[in-house]
Amino acid sequence: MNTYSSKDLKRYNYLAGEIEAAYHETNMKLKISDSAMVILYAICDQGDSCLLRDICRNFCISKQTVNSALRKLEAEGAVYLEAADAKNKRVCLTEQGKRLSDRTARKMIEIENDIFSSWPEEEVEKYLELTERYLHDFKVRIGKLEHETF
């Protein structure tokens, strides 16, 4: 049996999976779906509203998934949609949505900010720099796959 993943890649994949699982477990404790958390997080990251297309684009989730979660949040009275322009909709928090965000997404953002604040500035910069480098190199190499013939 061939093993294709290096020890470092296995460790990376394990850590990425554990981080994803930690976010999921937190969402379950907060009694909110992963999709709803993404929407509230995106809105909080922008203030009290954000464009629907930015949620899909910035968090890499399908429009169908976002729309399904939005319908539920709308039914709960947490968000409403308004026209941003001829092509785009803006997702806005209601007062109830602001309270929900305070106990979910804003708490998550606070925890994340606290973690980065607890690290020395040069370690934060190095972590972000290496993550950006990995992402760039990955995109370049994936781009080359499109030109290969199979």
Kinemage of the C-alpha trace (Angstrom):
@kinemage 1
@onewidth
@group {chain A} dominant
@subgroup {mainchain}
@vectorlist {calphas} color= white
{ca met a 1} P 0.000 0.000 0.000
{ca asn a 2} L 1.408 3.385 -1.016
{ca thr a 3} L 1.220 6.355 1.311
{ca tyr a 4} L 0.997 9.593 -0.631
{ca ser a 5} L 0.605 12.106 2.174
{ca ser a 6} L 3.735 13.273 3.922
{ca lys a 7} L 3.870 13.438 7.715
{ca asp a 8} L 3.562 17.238 7.495
{ca leu a 9} L 0.559 17.086 5.163
{ca lys a 10} L -1.167 14.599 7.464
{ca arg a 11} L -0.536 16.918 10.407
{ca tyr a 12} L -1.835 19.918 8.434
{ca asn a 13} L -4.988 18.049 7.395
{ca tyr a 14} L -5.539 16.838 10.954
{ca leu a 15} L -5.210 20.370 12.341
{ca ala a 16} L -7.472 21.856 9.664
{ca gly a 17} L -10.091 19.210 10.448
{ca glu a 18} L -9.806 19.780 14.185
{ca ile a 19} L -10.209 23.541 13.753
{ca glu a 20} L -13.305 22.982 11.608
{ca ala a 21} L -14.661 20.532 14.200
{ca ala a 22} L -14.016 23.017 17.022
{ca tyr a 23} L -16.049 25.675 15.192
{ca his a 24} L -18.845 23.160 14.558
{ca glu a 25} L -18.883 22.043 18.214
{ca thr a 26} L -19.004 25.668 19.322
{ca asn a 27} L -21.950 26.331 17.013
{ca met a 28} L -23.759 23.331 18.482
{ca lys a 29} L -23.146 24.623 22.022
{ca leu a 30} L -24.485 28.006 20.957
{ca lys a 31} L -27.526 26.257 19.393
{ca ile a 32} L -26.951 27.700 15.935
{ca ser a 33} L -26.345 25.992 12.609
{ca asp a 34} L -22.995 26.337 10.886
{ca ser a 35} L -24.661 28.167 7.989
{ca ala a 36} L -26.490 30.611 10.258
{ca met a 37} L -23.241 31.302 12.109
{ca val a 38} L -21.479 32.079 8.841
{ca ile a 39} L -24.198 34.555 7.900
{ca leu a 40} L -24.187 36.279 11.290
{ca tyr a 41} L -20.382 36.277 11.365
{ca ala a 42} L -20.215 37.877 7.910
{ca ile a 43} L -22.701 40.561 8.913
{ca cys a 44} L -20.894 41.299 12.193
{ca asp a 45} L -17.598 41.469 10.357
{ca gln a 46} L -19.081 44.294 8.248
{ca gly a 47} L -21.136 46.023 10.945
{ca asp a 48} L -24.874 45.347 10.990
{ca ser a 49} L -25.357 44.352 7.338
{ca cys a 50} L -23.517 42.948 4.335
{ca leu a 51} L -24.135 41.989 0.738
{ca leu a 52} L -25.564 38.540 0.143
{ca arg a 53} L -23.001 37.855 -2.590
{ca asp a 54} L -20.156 38.658 -0.161
{ca ile a 55} L -21.342 35.979 2.255
{ca cys a 56} L -21.190 33.379 -0.524
{ca arg a 57} L -17.913 34.640 -1.946
{ca asn a 58} L -15.973 35.314 1.271
{ca phe a 59} L -17.032 32.162 3.088
{ca cys a 60} L -17.148 29.776 0.118
{ca ile a 61} L -20.636 28.500 0.686
{ca ser a 62} L -23.216 28.014 -2.006
{ca lys a 63} L -25.967 30.511 -2.654
{ca gln a 64} L -28.489 27.712 -2.076
{ca thr a 65} L -27.060 26.970 1.394
{ca val a 66} L -27.008 30.660 2.291
{ca asn a 67} L -30.577 31.171 1.039
{ca ser a 68} L -31.827 28.202 3.047
{ca ala a 69} L -30.210 29.506 6.251
{ca leu a 70} L -31.429 33.041 5.487
{ca arg a 71} L -35.034 31.862 5.191
{ca lys a 72} L -34.756 30.297 8.646
{ca leu a 73} L -33.138 33.416 10.137
{ca glu a 74} L -35.832 35.581 8.514
{ca ala a 75} L -38.580 33.346 9.935
{ca glu a 76} L -36.995 33.731 13.388
{ca gly a 77} L -36.991 37.518 12.952
{ca ala a 78} L -33.190 37.802 13.074
{ca val a 79} L -32.516 39.232 9.603
{ca tyr a 80} L -34.218 40.921 6.704
{ca leu a 81} L -33.184 41.535 3.112
{ca glu a 82} L -33.205 44.843 1.298
{ca ala a 83} L -32.170 45.852 -2.193
{ca ala a 84} L -28.625 47.216 -2.285
{ca asp a 85} L -28.816 48.038 -5.992
{ca ala a 86} L -30.402 46.579 -9.112
{ca lys a 87} L -28.490 43.289 -8.812
{ca asn a 88} L -27.566 42.866 -5.161
{ca lys a 89} L -29.352 42.281 -1.879
{ca arg a 90} L -28.153 43.369 1.526
{ca val a 91} L -28.667 41.135 4.570
{ca cys a 92} L -29.458 43.226 7.645
{ca leu a 93} L -29.803 42.395 11.326
{ca thr a 94} L -33.001 43.166 13.183
{ca glu a 95} L -32.869 44.069 16.882
{ca gln a 96} L -33.493 40.401 17.639
{ca gly a 97} L -30.719 39.504 15.196
{ca lys a 98} L -28.331 41.854 16.973
{ca arg a 99} L -29.052 40.082 20.263
{ca leu a 100} L -28.547 36.689 18.586
{ca ser a 101} L -25.293 37.910 17.055
{ca asp a 102} L -24.094 39.232 20.400
{ca arg a 103} L -24.352 35.759 21.934
{ca thr a 104} L -22.987 33.882 18.891
{ca ala a 105} L -20.970 35.491 16.100
{ca arg a 106} L -19.673 38.467 18.089
{ca lys a 107} L -18.558 36.058 20.853
{ca met a 108} L -16.710 33.996 18.248
{ca ile a 109} L -15.014 37.078 16.813
{ca glu a 110} L -14.078 38.184 20.323
{ca ile a 111} L -12.483 34.791 21.054
{ca glu a 112} L -10.553 34.865 17.778
{ca asn a 113} L -9.343 38.405 18.421
{ca asp a 114} L -8.317 37.461 21.968
{ca ile a 115} L -6.238 34.576 20.642
{ca phe a 116} L -4.401 36.774 18.141
{ca ser a 117} L -3.959 39.466 20.799
{ca ser a 118} L -2.341 36.927 23.123
{ca trp a 119} L 0.319 36.051 20.539
{ca pro a 120} L 3.374 38.233 19.963
{ca glu a 121} L 2.817 40.488 16.942
{ca glu a 122} L 5.628 38.857 14.981
{ca glu a 123} L 4.049 35.398 15.457
{ca val a 124} L 0.674 36.636 14.217
{ca glu a 125} L 2.360 38.192 11.200
{ca lys a 126} L 4.350 35.019 10.514
{ca tyr a 127} L 1.234 32.838 10.823
{ca leu a 128} L -0.703 35.051 8.412
{ca glu a 129} L 2.244 35.375 6.045
{ca leu a 130} L 2.719 31.594 5.838
{ca thr a 131} L -1.024 31.017 5.398
{ca glu a 132} L -1.093 33.536 2.542
{ca arg a 133} L 1.963 31.913 0.985
{ca tyr a 134} L 0.405 28.457 1.184
{ca leu a 135} L -2.820 29.750 -0.368
{ca his a 136} L -0.956 31.524 -3.182
{ca asp a 137} L 1.216 28.502 -3.983
{ca phe a 138} L -1.798 26.196 -3.871
{ca lys a 139} L -3.768 28.394 -6.290
{ca val a 140} L -0.810 28.614 -8.686
{ca arg a 141} L -0.376 24.847 -8.732
{ca ile a 142} L -4.101 24.174 -9.061
{ca gly a 143} L -4.159 26.654 -11.962
{ca lys a 144} L -1.569 24.535 -13.744
{ca leu a 145} L -3.840 21.497 -13.503
{ca glu a 146} L -6.303 23.195 -15.850
{ca his a 147} L -3.661 23.173 -18.600
{ca glu a 148} L -2.732 19.519 -18.246
{ca thr a 149} L -4.314 16.959 -20.516
{ca phe a 150} L -5.681 13.761 -19.072
